[in-house]
Amino acid sequence: MEGQLSLDDLLKFMTKKGASDLHLKPMRPPLLRIGGNLTPIKSVPLKPKEVEEMIMALLTPAQRQKLEEHQSVDLGYGVPGVARFRCNVFVQRGSYAAVFRRIPFDIKNYADLNLPDVVATFAHIPAGMVLITGPTGSGKSTTLAAIIQDISRSRPCHIVTIEDPIEFLFGDHMATVSQREVGTDTPAFREALRNAMRQDPDVIMVGEMRDRETMATTMTAAETGHLVFSTLHTNSAAQTIDRIIDTFPADQQGQLKSQLAQILKAVVSMQLLPRADGEGLIPACEIMVNSPKISKHIEHGEIKEIYNEIETSVGYYRMQTMNQSLIALLVNGTITLDVARERSLDPEDLSLKLRKMFPRIEEAQREGAPMPAPGDFAQIVELMEIKKLYEEQEERWKSRYLEKDEQIAQLQQDLAELRQEAATSSTTLVELRNQLEAARAERERLVQEANLRIDKLNERIRELNQQLVGTRGGSAPAPPPPEKPPSGFFKR
């Protein structure tokens, strides 16, 4: 890219290259941040007058006055059909410079951003305060935009955003969204927050809690039944709570801890890490959910105990520490071990956990199955619990298999005995059948003999009858025997 370019040309080129930021500084070519690294474009160095002309064309009279008074000003700028940009103009070494952050028109959802599943539940909290924290460029605004978009599409409510400047543009869906820009629609965050309480809001999004008064007003809004989202430049949940408490005087901190223990519903601390495959960045998230034990620790000022509670509450509340998120990313092969060690807030603790859980992390990276959210440590715990259940089930099945094998052996023995008995019974049956046939034959013989004897006896009887008749043939028949006198009833 040669020759002098207009600001819109640079912003279009930045979008085409997929850069997140554009740096304009006198006496050197424009710089693009791509994949976390700053790279100069092939162009002539910018002169101070050229930078000033580019910048001044964007500023309103009020913004120019603020720049002169404070040597810095924030503003939003959009290129039609390309993207919106958040710009900070500042003075360095007596000349103007600027940094443009690209804000896409399309708002990504949780899955596109690779956020842990528990983040989606924050959109359904009825009231309280949720904080998204992390260094500059860690994805805080993008994550907040995903949550606000989810609320807009799923809840019939009024959402009020107070931003400096407005970054993402939210459309009305089920909810109606009112976006106010500091310096254009309202003079300051605290003034906008006071006014927001009279605008019948259900959800309030404060771009950043920059001072004590903004914090106090934000906490009051959360305490009075609103769901409030905001950001802080802190690296962990414990540091976030410490920052809020330390902002107030010592005589107010006791009451503040009790208030914070009640209204603080969740803290998400983020950082963006380069992917192992070189394809962009991936978030690592520490997530604290205000459980009863967390609330007690906050109220009693036991901030150091919060880390241990987060670490041990993965399974039920789906909390996770930053090291646990880094381990999840490592197991999924999403980041390298060097990046994990470099970005860990406690590298020694990370190494200890890796040696304990995954002694051979390289093999774990090759064999681990991809997860919906690579930085979600709760997925790792769930897999380990499933593995434990599987092993227990496997032991139970092995025991059952042994019992079945014993039963099969016994049944086979019983079957052999039955077969032997059946063979013996078969032999006995043949013998019985033979005996039956013999008995039948004997019966037939006896019947025949009996019939012969009967025939002979009948023949003999006939012969005797004939002899008797012949003997009586020559004489008169013998007189009949005398009648027997009647007896009994027939006497009469």
C-alpha positions as CSV (number, residue, x, y, z in Angstrom):
1,M,0.0,0.0,0.0
2,E,1.8,3.1,-1.3
3,G,1.1,6.8,-1.3
4,Q,-1.1,9.0,0.9
5,L,-4.3,7.5,2.2
6,S,-7.4,9.0,3.7
7,L,-8.6,8.0,7.1
8,D,-11.6,6.1,5.6
9,D,-9.2,4.2,3.3
10,L,-7.1,3.2,6.3
11,L,-10.1,2.1,8.3
12,K,-11.4,0.0,5.3
13,F,-7.9,-1.5,4.8
14,M,-7.8,-2.3,8.6
15,T,-11.2,-4.1,8.4
16,K,-10.1,-6.0,5.3
17,K,-7.0,-7.3,7.1
18,G,-9.0,-8.3,10.2
19,A,-7.1,-5.9,12.4
20,S,-8.5,-5.0,15.8
21,D,-6.7,-1.6,16.1
22,L,-5.3,1.2,13.9
23,H,-2.5,3.4,15.4
24,L,-1.8,6.8,13.8
25,K,1.4,8.4,15.0
26,P,3.4,11.2,13.4
27,M,6.7,10.3,11.6
28,R,5.9,6.6,11.0
29,P,3.5,4.6,8.9
30,P,0.1,3.6,10.3
31,L,0.2,0.5,12.5
32,L,-2.3,-2.4,12.5
33,R,-2.8,-4.8,15.4
34,I,-3.3,-8.2,13.9
35,G,-3.4,-11.3,16.0
36,G,-2.2,-9.4,19.0
37,N,0.9,-8.0,17.2
38,L,1.5,-4.4,15.9
39,T,2.5,-4.4,12.2
40,P,3.3,-1.3,10.1
41,I,1.5,-1.1,6.8
42,K,3.5,-0.4,3.6
43,S,3.0,3.3,3.4
44,V,4.9,6.5,3.7
45,P,5.3,7.9,7.3
46,L,2.6,10.3,8.4
47,K,3.5,13.9,9.0
48,P,2.2,15.6,12.1
49,K,0.0,17.9,10.0
50,E,-1.5,15.0,8.1
51,V,-2.4,13.2,11.4
52,E,-3.9,16.4,12.8
53,E,-6.0,17.0,9.7
54,M,-7.4,13.4,9.8
55,I,-8.3,13.7,13.4
56,M,-9.7,17.2,13.5
57,A,-12.2,16.3,10.7
58,L,-13.8,13.9,13.1
59,L,-14.3,16.1,16.1
60,T,-17.2,18.2,17.1
61,P,-16.6,21.7,18.6
62,A,-17.3,20.2,22.1
63,Q,-14.8,17.4,21.5
64,R,-12.2,19.8,20.3
65,Q,-12.6,21.9,23.4
66,K,-12.3,18.8,25.6
67,L,-9.2,17.8,23.7
68,E,-7.6,21.2,24.3
69,E,-8.6,21.0,28.0
70,H,-7.7,17.4,28.8
71,Q,-5.2,16.5,26.0
72,S,-7.3,13.5,25.3
73,V,-10.8,12.7,24.0
74,D,-12.9,9.6,23.2
75,L,-15.3,9.4,20.3
76,G,-17.1,7.0,18.1
77,Y,-16.9,7.0,14.3
78,G,-18.6,4.9,11.7
79,V,-17.7,4.0,8.1
80,P,-21.0,3.1,6.2
81,G,-21.0,-0.6,5.2
82,V,-17.6,-1.2,6.9
83,A,-17.7,-1.0,10.7
84,R,-17.9,1.3,13.7
85,F,-14.7,2.5,15.4
86,R,-14.0,3.6,19.0
87,C,-11.3,6.3,18.8
88,N,-9.1,7.9,21.4
89,V,-7.3,11.1,20.3
90,F,-4.4,12.2,22.5
91,V,-1.4,14.4,22.6
92,Q,2.1,12.9,22.6
93,R,5.3,14.9,22.4
94,G,3.4,18.0,21.4
95,S,1.6,16.5,18.4
96,Y,-1.7,14.6,18.0
97,A,-2.0,10.8,17.7
98,A,-4.9,8.5,17.7
99,V,-5.9,4.8,18.1
100,F,-9.0,3.4,16.5
101,R,-10.6,0.1,17.8
102,R,-12.8,-1.7,15.3
103,I,-16.3,-2.5,16.5
104,P,-18.1,-4.9,14.1
105,F,-21.7,-4.1,13.1
106,D,-22.7,-7.7,13.8
107,I,-22.8,-8.7,17.4
108,K,-21.5,-12.2,18.1
109,N,-23.1,-14.7,20.3
110,Y,-21.6,-16.7,23.2
111,A,-20.6,-19.7,21.0
112,D,-18.9,-17.4,18.4
113,L,-16.9,-15.8,21.2
114,N,-16.0,-19.2,22.8
115,L,-17.3,-18.1,26.2
116,P,-18.1,-20.7,28.9
117,D,-21.8,-21.7,29.1
118,V,-22.3,-20.1,32.5
119,V,-21.9,-16.6,31.0
120,A,-25.2,-17.1,29.2
121,T,-27.0,-17.4,32.6
122,F,-26.0,-13.9,33.6
123,A,-28.6,-12.5,31.1
124,H,-31.4,-14.1,33.2
125,I,-30.4,-12.7,36.6
126,P,-33.4,-10.6,37.8
127,A,-31.4,-8.0,39.7
128,G,-27.9,-7.2,40.9
129,M,-24.5,-6.3,39.5
130,V,-22.4,-8.3,37.0
131,L,-18.9,-7.0,36.2
132,I,-16.7,-7.9,33.2
133,T,-13.1,-7.1,33.9
134,G,-9.7,-7.3,32.2
135,P,-7.0,-5.3,30.6
136,T,-7.6,-3.1,27.5
137,G,-8.4,-5.2,24.5
138,S,-9.4,-8.3,26.4
139,G,-12.9,-8.6,25.0
140,K,-14.9,-6.9,27.8
141,S,-17.1,-4.7,25.5
142,T,-17.7,-7.6,23.1
143,T,-18.8,-9.9,25.9
144,L,-21.1,-7.2,27.3
145,A,-22.6,-6.7,23.9
146,A,-23.3,-10.4,23.6
147,I,-25.1,-10.4,26.9
148,I,-27.1,-7.2,26.2
149,Q,-28.1,-8.6,22.8
150,D,-29.3,-11.9,24.4
151,I,-31.4,-9.9,26.9
152,S,-32.8,-7.7,24.1
153,R,-33.9,-10.9,22.2
154,S,-35.3,-12.8,25.2
155,R,-36.9,-10.3,27.7
156,P,-39.6,-7.7,27.3
157,C,-37.8,-4.9,29.2
158,H,-36.1,-1.5,28.9
159,I,-32.3,-1.5,28.6
160,V,-30.4,1.7,29.1
161,T,-26.7,1.9,28.1
162,I,-24.3,4.6,29.2
163,E,-21.2,4.6,27.1
164,D,-18.1,6.7,26.3
165,P,-18.3,6.4,23.4
166,I,-21.1,4.2,22.0
167,E,-19.5,1.1,20.5
168,F,-22.0,-1.6,19.5
169,L,-25.4,-0.5,18.1
170,F,-28.3,-2.5,19.6
171,G,-31.6,-2.9,17.8
172,D,-34.9,-3.3,19.5
173,H,-36.2,-6.9,19.6
174,M,-38.3,-8.0,22.6
175,A,-36.7,-5.3,24.6
176,T,-36.3,-1.6,23.8
177,V,-32.8,-0.2,24.1
178,S,-31.8,3.4,24.9
179,Q,-28.2,4.2,24.2
180,R,-26.6,7.3,25.7
181,E,-23.2,8.6,24.9
182,V,-21.2,10.6,27.4
183,G,-20.3,14.0,26.0
184,T,-23.1,13.9,23.3
185,D,-26.3,12.7,25.1
186,T,-25.2,13.3,28.7
187,P,-22.4,15.3,30.4
188,A,-21.0,12.4,32.6
189,F,-21.5,8.9,33.7
190,R,-22.8,9.8,37.2
191,E,-25.3,12.3,35.7
192,A,-26.6,9.7,33.2
193,L,-26.9,7.1,36.0
194,R,-29.0,9.5,38.1
195,N,-31.3,10.3,35.1
196,A,-31.5,6.6,34.2
197,M,-33.3,5.8,37.5
198,R,-36.1,8.0,36.2
199,Q,-36.3,6.3,32.8
200,D,-38.0,3.1,34.0
201,P,-35.0,0.9,33.3
202,D,-34.9,-2.9,33.9
203,V,-31.3,-3.4,32.8
204,I,-28.5,-0.7,32.9
205,M,-25.2,-1.1,31.2
206,V,-22.4,1.3,32.3
207,G,-19.5,1.3,30.0
208,E,-16.9,1.7,32.8
209,M,-16.9,2.4,36.5
210,R,-14.2,5.1,36.5
211,D,-14.7,6.8,39.8
212,R,-16.1,6.4,43.3
213,E,-19.3,8.3,42.6
214,T,-20.1,6.2,39.5
215,M,-19.4,3.1,41.5
216,A,-21.7,4.2,44.3
217,T,-24.5,5.1,41.9
218,T,-24.1,1.9,40.0
219,M,-24.3,-0.2,43.2
220,T,-27.4,1.8,44.4
221,A,-29.1,1.0,41.1
222,A,-28.3,-2.7,41.5
223,E,-29.6,-2.6,45.1
224,T,-32.9,-1.0,44.1
225,G,-33.9,-4.0,41.9
226,H,-32.2,-3.3,38.6
227,L,-29.8,-5.6,36.7
228,V,-26.6,-3.6,36.1
229,F,-23.6,-4.5,34.0
230,S,-20.3,-2.7,33.9
231,T,-16.5,-3.1,33.4
232,L,-13.3,-2.5,35.4
233,H,-9.6,-2.8,34.5
234,T,-8.7,-5.6,36.9
235,N,-7.2,-9.0,36.4
236,S,-9.2,-11.2,38.8
237,A,-12.4,-11.4,40.9
238,A,-10.5,-10.8,44.1
239,Q,-8.7,-7.8,42.7
240,T,-12.0,-6.4,41.4
241,I,-13.5,-6.6,44.9
242,D,-10.4,-5.1,46.5
243,R,-10.5,-2.2,43.9
244,I,-14.1,-1.4,44.7
245,I,-13.6,-1.5,48.4
246,D,-10.4,0.5,48.4
247,T,-12.0,3.2,46.3
248,F,-14.1,4.2,49.3
249,P,-13.0,5.7,52.7
250,A,-12.2,3.4,55.5
251,D,-15.2,4.4,57.6
252,Q,-17.5,3.4,54.7
253,Q,-15.9,0.1,53.9
254,G,-17.8,-2.0,56.4
255,Q,-21.1,-1.0,55.1
256,L,-19.8,-1.3,51.5
257,K,-18.8,-4.9,52.1
258,S,-22.2,-5.9,53.3
259,Q,-23.8,-4.1,50.3
260,L,-21.4,-5.7,47.8
261,A,-22.0,-9.2,49.3
262,Q,-25.7,-8.8,48.5
263,I,-25.7,-7.2,45.0
264,L,-22.5,-8.6,43.3
265,K,-23.8,-11.6,41.3
266,A,-20.8,-12.4,39.1
267,V,-17.4,-11.3,38.0
268,V,-15.8,-12.4,34.7
269,S,-12.1,-11.6,34.4
270,M,-10.9,-12.0,30.8
271,Q,-7.8,-12.0,28.7
272,L,-7.3,-12.8,25.0
273,L,-4.6,-15.3,24.1
274,P,-3.1,-16.2,20.7
275,R,-4.4,-19.5,19.4
276,A,-1.9,-22.3,18.8
277,D,-2.9,-22.6,15.2
278,G,-2.3,-18.9,14.6
279,E,-5.9,-18.3,13.7
280,G,-6.7,-15.3,15.9
281,L,-7.3,-15.0,19.6
282,I,-9.2,-17.1,22.2
283,P,-10.5,-15.8,25.6
284,A,-9.4,-17.2,28.9
285,C,-11.9,-16.4,31.7
286,E,-11.9,-16.4,35.4
287,I,-15.5,-16.7,36.6
288,M,-16.8,-16.0,40.1
289,V,-20.5,-16.5,40.9
290,N,-21.8,-15.1,44.2
291,S,-22.5,-18.3,46.1
292,P,-23.4,-18.2,49.9
293,K,-19.7,-18.8,50.8
294,I,-18.5,-16.1,48.4
295,S,-21.0,-13.7,49.8
296,K,-19.8,-14.5,53.4
297,H,-16.1,-14.0,52.4
298,I,-17.0,-10.6,50.8
299,E,-19.0,-9.4,53.8
300,H,-16.2,-10.4,56.3
301,G,-13.4,-9.0,54.1
302,E,-11.9,-12.4,53.5
303,I,-10.8,-11.6,50.0
304,K,-8.0,-14.1,49.9
305,E,-10.4,-17.0,50.5
306,I,-12.3,-16.2,47.4
307,Y,-9.8,-17.8,45.1
308,N,-10.0,-21.2,46.9
309,E,-13.8,-21.0,46.8
310,I,-13.8,-20.4,43.1
311,E,-11.4,-23.2,42.5
312,T,-13.5,-25.8,44.4
313,S,-16.9,-24.7,43.1
314,V,-16.5,-25.7,39.5
315,G,-18.9,-28.7,39.5
316,Y,-21.9,-27.0,41.1
317,Y,-21.7,-23.3,40.4
318,R,-19.4,-23.6,37.3
319,M,-16.9,-21.1,38.6
320,Q,-13.3,-21.4,37.5
321,T,-10.0,-19.7,38.1
322,M,-7.8,-18.3,35.4
323,N,-5.4,-21.2,35.8
324,Q,-8.3,-23.7,35.4
325,S,-9.4,-21.9,32.2
326,L,-5.8,-22.0,30.9
327,I,-5.7,-25.8,31.6
328,A,-8.9,-26.3,29.7
329,L,-7.5,-24.4,26.7
330,L,-4.3,-26.5,26.9
331,V,-6.2,-29.8,27.1
332,N,-8.1,-28.8,24.0
333,G,-4.9,-27.9,22.2
334,T,-6.2,-24.4,21.7
335,I,-3.1,-22.6,23.1
336,T,0.5,-23.6,23.7
337,L,2.0,-24.4,27.0
338,D,4.4,-21.4,26.7
339,V,1.4,-19.0,26.3
340,A,-0.3,-20.5,29.3
341,R,2.7,-20.1,31.5
342,E,3.3,-16.6,30.2
343,R,-0.3,-15.4,30.8
344,S,-0.9,-17.2,34.1
345,L,-1.3,-15.0,37.2
346,D,0.3,-17.9,39.2
347,P,2.6,-20.0,36.9
348,E,3.8,-22.2,39.8
349,D,0.2,-23.1,40.7
350,L,-0.4,-23.8,37.0
351,S,2.6,-26.1,36.7
352,L,1.6,-28.0,39.8
353,K,-2.0,-28.6,38.6
354,L,-0.7,-29.7,35.2
355,R,1.7,-32.2,36.7
356,K,-1.1,-33.5,39.0
357,M,-3.9,-33.7,36.5
358,F,-2.1,-34.3,33.2
359,P,1.4,-35.5,33.7
360,R,1.7,-36.0,29.9
361,I,0.1,-32.8,28.7
362,E,1.3,-33.2,25.1
363,E,-0.6,-36.5,24.8
364,A,-3.6,-35.0,26.5
365,Q,-3.6,-32.2,23.8
366,R,-3.6,-34.8,21.0
367,E,-6.2,-37.1,22.5
368,G,-8.6,-34.7,24.1
369,A,-11.9,-34.2,22.2
370,P,-12.8,-30.6,21.3
371,M,-15.3,-28.9,23.6
372,P,-18.0,-26.3,22.9
373,A,-16.1,-23.7,24.9
374,P,-12.3,-24.4,25.0
375,G,-11.7,-22.2,28.0
376,D,-14.4,-23.7,30.1
377,F,-12.7,-25.7,33.0
378,A,-16.1,-27.0,34.1
379,Q,-16.1,-29.1,30.9
380,I,-12.8,-30.7,32.1
381,V,-14.3,-31.5,35.6
382,E,-17.4,-32.9,33.9
383,L,-15.2,-35.2,31.7
384,M,-13.2,-36.3,34.8
385,E,-16.5,-37.1,36.6
386,I,-17.8,-39.0,33.6
387,K,-14.5,-40.9,33.4
388,K,-14.8,-41.8,37.2
389,L,-18.4,-43.0,36.7
390,Y,-17.3,-45.0,33.7
391,E,-14.5,-46.7,35.6
392,E,-16.9,-47.4,38.5
393,Q,-19.4,-48.8,36.0
394,E,-16.7,-50.9,34.4
395,E,-15.8,-52.4,37.7
396,R,-19.4,-53.2,38.4
397,W,-19.7,-54.9,35.0
398,K,-16.5,-56.8,35.5
399,S,-17.9,-58.1,38.8
400,R,-21.2,-59.0,37.1
401,Y,-19.3,-60.7,34.3
402,L,-17.5,-62.9,36.9
403,E,-20.8,-63.8,38.5
404,K,-22.3,-64.7,35.1
405,D,-19.2,-66.8,34.2
406,E,-19.6,-68.7,37.4
407,Q,-23.4,-69.2,36.7
408,I,-22.6,-70.3,33.1
409,A,-20.0,-72.9,34.4
410,Q,-22.6,-74.2,37.0
411,L,-25.3,-74.4,34.3
412,Q,-22.9,-76.2,32.0
413,Q,-22.2,-78.7,34.7
414,D,-25.9,-79.1,35.4
415,L,-26.6,-79.6,31.7
416,A,-23.9,-82.3,31.5
417,E,-25.5,-84.1,34.5
418,L,-28.9,-83.8,32.9
419,R,-27.6,-85.1,29.6
420,Q,-26.1,-88.1,31.5
421,E,-29.4,-88.7,33.3
422,A,-31.2,-88.4,30.0
423,A,-28.9,-91.0,28.5
424,T,-29.5,-93.3,31.4
425,S,-33.2,-92.7,31.3
426,S,-33.2,-93.5,27.6
427,T,-31.6,-96.9,28.3
428,T,-34.1,-97.6,31.0
429,L,-36.9,-96.6,28.6
430,V,-35.7,-99.1,26.0
431,E,-35.6,-101.9,28.6
432,L,-39.1,-101.0,29.8
433,R,-40.3,-101.0,26.3
434,N,-38.8,-104.5,25.7
435,Q,-40.3,-105.7,29.0
436,L,-43.7,-104.3,27.9
437,E,-43.5,-106.0,24.5
438,A,-42.6,-109.3,26.3
439,A,-45.5,-108.8,28.7
440,R,-47.9,-108.2,25.8
441,A,-46.6,-111.3,24.0
442,E,-47.0,-113.4,27.2
443,R,-50.5,-112.0,27.6
444,E,-51.4,-113.0,24.0
445,R,-50.0,-116.5,24.6
446,L,-52.0,-116.8,27.9
447,V,-55.2,-115.6,26.2
448,Q,-54.7,-118.1,23.4
449,E,-54.1,-120.9,25.9
450,A,-57.2,-119.9,27.9
451,N,-59.3,-119.8,24.8
452,L,-58.2,-123.3,23.9
453,R,-59.0,-124.6,27.4
454,I,-62.4,-122.9,27.2
455,D,-63.1,-124.5,23.9
456,K,-62.1,-127.9,25.2
457,L,-64.3,-127.4,28.3
458,N,-67.2,-126.4,26.1
459,E,-66.7,-129.5,24.0
460,R,-66.6,-131.6,27.1
461,I,-69.8,-130.1,28.4
462,R,-71.6,-130.8,25.1
463,E,-70.4,-134.4,25.3
464,L,-71.6,-134.8,28.8
465,N,-75.0,-133.2,27.9
466,Q,-75.4,-135.6,25.0
467,Q,-74.6,-138.6,27.3
468,L,-77.1,-137.4,29.9
469,V,-79.8,-137.0,27.3
470,G,-79.1,-140.4,25.9
471,T,-79.3,-142.0,29.3
472,R,-82.8,-140.5,30.0
473,G,-84.2,-141.3,26.5
474,G,-85.9,-144.8,27.3
475,S,-87.9,-144.1,30.5
476,A,-90.7,-141.7,31.4
477,P,-89.8,-138.3,32.3
478,A,-89.1,-137.8,36.0
479,P,-91.8,-136.0,38.0
480,P,-91.3,-132.4,38.7
481,P,-90.0,-131.6,42.1
482,P,-92.7,-130.6,44.7
483,E,-93.5,-126.8,44.9
484,K,-92.1,-125.0,47.9
485,P,-94.8,-123.4,50.1
486,P,-95.0,-119.6,49.8
487,S,-93.6,-117.6,52.6
488,G,-93.5,-114.0,53.7
489,F,-95.8,-111.5,52.0
490,F,-97.1,-114.1,49.5
491,K,-98.4,-116.6,52.1
492,R,-101.9,-115.2,51.4
